[in-house]
Amino acid sequence: MYLLNRVGQHKKKWLVCLLVIIAIVLVIRSDAVQAVFQQLRPKPLPELEVKGVNGWLPQVWLEQNWGNERDNPSDDTKKYHHLSQGTRTIPMPYDWFVNLETASSSLLLMPFTSEKKFIDNDHLLRLGFIRSKENSLNNPDGLPVGFARTFSQNMTGIKGQTETVGFTCAACHTSHFVHDDGVQGPLEYIVEGGPATTDFGLLQSNLTAAIGQLLLSAKVPFMGARFDRFARNVLGAEYSPATKTTLSSDLLRFATSQLDNGDTIQVTEGFTRLDALNRIGNAVFSDNIDRPQNKAPIDAPVNYPHLWTTSWFDWVQYDASVMGPLIRNVGEALGVKAFNDVKSPMEENRFSSSIPVGNLVWIENFLSGPQPTKETGFRGLVAPKWLMTKVDDELASAGRQVYDSHCAACHLPDVASSDIWDKGHMAPIEWMAGGQKKQTADVLKLNVIPLARIGTDRGQAKVMINRTMDTSGDVNGTIIEKVSGMQINSDICARDFNQATEDELALIDDTTGDQSSLYEVKKGQDDFIPLQERWVTDGANISFGYALAATVEQTINAWFKDNGLSDPRLQEKLKGGRPNCIQAGMGYKARPLNGVWATAPFLHNGSVASLRDLLCPVNGQRPQYVQLGSIVYDIKNMGVKQPEGFQKTAQKYLSKGELYDDQGYFILDTSVRGNLNTGHHFSEEYDPNTPKSGVIGPKLNPAQCDALLEYLKTI
């Protein structure tokens, strides 16, 4: 009788579970609940192209002057891959992240299955990250390149300080591709300083799904197995019913705190792209100071810029908007969620942060190398050498003539040549401070091409032109409450546009019509629009660029104060010997093309898959749709391999409102503003006497195109 009762109770228990499951199925069929549950389902991810039938593909490091062996990075390279920048990019405690399971593809089966860890290479590498060879204090759990453990961080929704995981420079600026030469088999080539192939949006959505399923498991009794596994791993020897309950409460509080912390996506970034400027602005001036009115939509994604030679540019960012190396690096660390104290009183060192500025200085010095000279050339990270095929020297020689005729005027000669020095491309930056003219050591002076001349998508350039921030104090709420301003109060450097003539302003503002001056390439705009000191204080409508430059300046100064560094000469050295100058609206910079073959996709917004499509597209028309997410290199066209028939396949998915195909690859639609693939055309419409926007030179014939592509393999 006892046994029969036990069997009956067992059947009753499973009957109740079955009824609950049926009820859940009926509930989730409603549209409202479907929308919620959609967030709990993981997005499909591309196949793992760095893994073959015999396991991981061999990794090959290209020659880039960092002391890497062919099959193993140097100790300094490994350090660069995981050196903390004080960031909290993954919004949860470190021990939670490394013990989190990936989301189950089926919510109904979720209570009865276990999934791989979120940090497993089999998962994270499908998001575009790169397998790391470093297991050390900075990377004890074998996370991919660009992940770093950060100690003693404040985090929203978490009591006290905790270890976190954040991105380093290497997360966004290390690239890889796969190529099979038919002899060695497929190899994974690593490009240090190259544009990342990651999809940050997919990382966020799949992380949200995993956290959501974990929370569901913590709060729904018969779904509790997943949370119990998590609790046992996180709590270890301290696991008990009481500590498990506390952890469940902590998880709920944390998840609730993250609900209103997302960005509005107007233009999906996809693989290899990020709207970095807008994300930085949202992090620093909205999330960090609790001002939703300062948040801007994500609408200007760019291909992650490559870093070799960049340290020596006079201006960085695609729109040539930022000058100082340390200013750039601290600003980017704030953008990937470093902590910045903007609530303490000024006398308690407001603007102090979690950023270890010394680490950023080391990273920049490792990238830059010593001051370049004509005798030594550039000695930091250099462009990768082409290794995949033998270069046709005769064809490349013909290609150099094409380059000299059609490319060098904007993109400069090969940076490894003496022409860089002989033709005056290395020169100091000059600016006015305290009524005196100052100058830096020699830097590489780049051309900035006006927007109307280059004709490419204007989204990224318009961010600095149009975006403003409210950092002022005001009266807020129904109960009169004084809200403190951000207390920006800093001296920066900017252009005085009041001193520019109308023709000179035409280089910046393309609304003045088709003036011939609009199409001139101007080198060193500081010759006619001086760089001068500008004091920036709180305001209700101040320039994003000015606000960011001033905030970063005060953050760096707070670090100097915290570390007792009061010597102005040492401070200037740590800042890279450059002033904190900012500008907006000049156009897009034409950086040197050394190593350009390894930086696909092309144009600043990644809207062109290959160099051949960029320079000499079939019938003069670039493909409207680009597939991103594959890392297979297209040797013939020099770029991201595109599948056969993709233009028709893309239309099928886009007609259903889907931006990713069933295999998880992103479909970039270049008809969308922010994704435009216009401009930078070599065309039959070219007429040097009658400039046309977006047309930069005469059409290249097939022989010229092949020769130019071959030459670009050599620089």
Buried (B, 14 or more C-beta within 10 A) or exposed (E): EEEEEEEEEEEEEEEEEEEBEEEBEEEBEEEEEEEEBEEBBBBBBBEBBBBBEEEEBBBBBBEBBBEBEEEEBBEBBBBBBBBBBBBBBBBBBBBBBBBBBBBBBEBEEBBEEEBEBBBBBEBBBBBBBBBBBBEEEBBEBBBBBBBBBBEEBEBEBBEEBBBBBBBBBBBBBBBBBBBBEEEEEBBBBBBBBBBBBBBBBBBBBBBBBBBBBBBBBBEBEEBBBBBEBBBEBBBEEEBEEEBBEEBBEBBBEBBEBBEEEEBEBBBBBBBBBBBBBBBBBBBBBBBBBEBEEBBBBBBBBBBBBBBBBBBBBBBBBBBBBBBBBBBBBBBBBBBBBBBBBBEEEEEEBBBBBBBBBEBBBBBBBBBBBEEBEEEEBBEBBBBBEBBBEEEBEEBBEBBBEBBBEBBBBBBBBBBBEEBBBEEEBBBEBBBBEEEEEBEBBBBBBBBBBBBBBBBBBBBBBBBBBEBBBBBBEEEEEEEEEEEEBBBBBBBBBBBEBEEBEEBBBBBBBBEBEEBEBBBBBBBBBBEBBBBBBBEBBBBEEBBBBBBBBBBBBBBBBBBBEEEEBEEEEEBEEBBBBBBBBBBBBBBBBBBBBBBBBBBBBBBBBBBBBBBBBBBBBEEEEBBBBBBBBBBBBBBEBBBBBBEEEBEEBBEEBBEEEEBBBEEBBBBBBBEBEBBBBBBBBBBEEBEEEEBBBBBBBBBBEEEBBBBBBBBBBBB
